[in-house]
Amino acid sequence: MAQFDETFDWVVVGSGAGSMSSALLMKQAGKSTVILEKAPWVGGTTCKSGGVMWIPNNRFIAEDGESDSVEAAMSYLDALQNLDGGAAPGSTPEKRRAYVTQASRMIDFLVDQGIELARGHHYWPDYYDELPGGCKTTRTVVAKPFNLKELGPWRKKLRKGFVEANATLSEGMQLGHMRTNPGAKKMLAKIVLRTIADKLRGRRYTTAGAGLQGRLLKAALAAGVDIRTDTPVREVILDDAGKAIGVVAQKDGKTVRIGANLGVLVNAGGFAHNQAMRDKYIPGSQARWSQTPEEDTGEMHLELERIGGVLAQMDQMVGFQMTEAPGTENDYVKPGMQSVTGKPHAILVDQSGERYMNEGGSYELFCENMLKRNRTVPAIPSWGILDQQYAEKYQLAGKWIDKKIPKAWEGKDYLHKADTIEELAKSIGVPPEKLKATVERWNTFARAGKDDDFHRGEREYDKCGYVGDPFSEQKSIGTVEKAPFYAVPCVPGDVSTYGGVVTDEYGRVLRADGSVIEGLYATGVTTASPMGNVYPGAGASVGPSMTFGWIAAKHAAGLDNQMA
């Protein structure tokens, strides 16, 4: 019999959103729970994310007078599987049904726990809304901005978010269209006044993923969950029958053996900062392009594989096209390109000067296309091609470039500028006649309002504020014809890897023969995504992490877990 230094009913590895939802369920069931986090801060990648959850048939849709259903969501997820011919062992019909039936119940549970949530703005339609069951408004759920002062001394233990303000993501998106959105200045004034009032009242807000995690952390602490930072887990302990019964962790330089009466849940993130694993599974990608915390190094992937788990879908990542602007090397969040190349008056070309995809739409698909293209034609980096019309309306890497190039960019061979497309092509080493022909072909499409090559602008997401410009008549398509012209490099970054161990509909880790490793559960990007190889919409990693963490806790606690 294994000897433990201490024992809990439920032992959770990692402190992301899925860990919190599972811990809250266990505590409601009257079970002792500990969360072990290797970083000095709670929150994981969720804190740096938008904190968006893709939740079909959620309560907020009905409150808005719209309709959704399990059947529609199943039709949509099933149709997505046909878009990619690759096998996706992490996505079975049983797991997809478990998700679409249980995700909304998980949200109801959190609301009942006092966690303030709301519907995501309509700028987040499904990424493939034309498919059966696709949603053209939004299935997303978000947390309301959170006052960090409510955490007391734990405030310093919550990982920093990317937006520390009392503002929603949709408000921030509208501010990003300052020159085309007539209401942007009024929105800014509201946020400024709100910020002043918060300061006078001693409030300090965060939003997006950190807002979600702040609310979950507050609820978990109130419920009595034992949460330990600086406590990396090194090993999952199996008994002679192959059942997970605890973990080996490190704390203050000492080895600690912690037993688990009901089970171990692993929600330890991905392997985005493990370059060796990236080279093996996602060749062409770079750790330095990831937006994830530096602790995202994949040790638990390897540990779960060691004890019999099967890794799958390891070539997948949640892409985040980005640009390495000079001066941003040490920024907490690197500048993205999703809101650049998908806007009017901008296109993306490879190093031969050709367009090769729809520059709008899913960021996961965008970066996947870039990596695939690079296998046959040099495409890393690809080049965002912009004109003065773009520069007069929108920012690039957080800077206005229509009147003056940022000083930090000068002489860095980063932003290229020329009076003609041919001169621009020579500056970036692209065949001039090819780039000229590509731009002229695009301009023909733009004038007609229809992209015959890649159908840009036909999906609702192409036109939304995070990609196109909903405040512009052109939305997504606009000519590239007004000098001067600009070019900026774009690389396939990410906000997480998206492959891991295969689990069943209860979150149990499976062996190669399909048998269950008893007592061992996993969720989040430690697992092969239940969405498969296609990203259905905003929040398709946070939503499943929280849902399957919750499902796993219900199963381990012996509670009703019917998937109907």
Order of alpha helices (4+ residues) and beta strands (2+ residues): beta-alpha-beta-alpha-beta-alpha-alpha-alpha-beta-beta-beta-alpha-alpha-beta-alpha-beta-beta-beta-beta-alpha-alpha-beta-beta-alpha-beta-alpha-beta-alpha-beta-alpha-alpha-alpha-beta-beta-beta-beta-alpha
